């Protein structure tokens, strides 16, 4: 039986490959991260709860051979509030 696969444009291929790799890490929150590629620039968007998760995603993105620039628009929202104001 022949299996048909939808054609993927080169930029969509990069995005698809990176998102698949991110999703395979097994962290449910990483499934909410969106990737978009514009030429050799990869744009990452979304929200995470830890810097560790962000570092995992950035490592995947910068190791992609076709990506020359990563634009990180991911926000890290931890449960901790830091204040730089002293009394």
C-alpha angles and dihedrals in degrees: 000000000000116000116212120213127198114249114252122204115231094254091046089048092058091048092046093048094049094046091049091051092048092049092049090062088082100233108130093210091058089067088073093062114106125209127198127176128207108183107305093342119099118202117202119196136177143066131283135183099222141043088223092064090048091052091051091054094045091051090054092047097049093046092059105107095215094052115090098167133028119202106200113205094158115126121210112215113185125180090245122094116209123197127196093192116100125200 
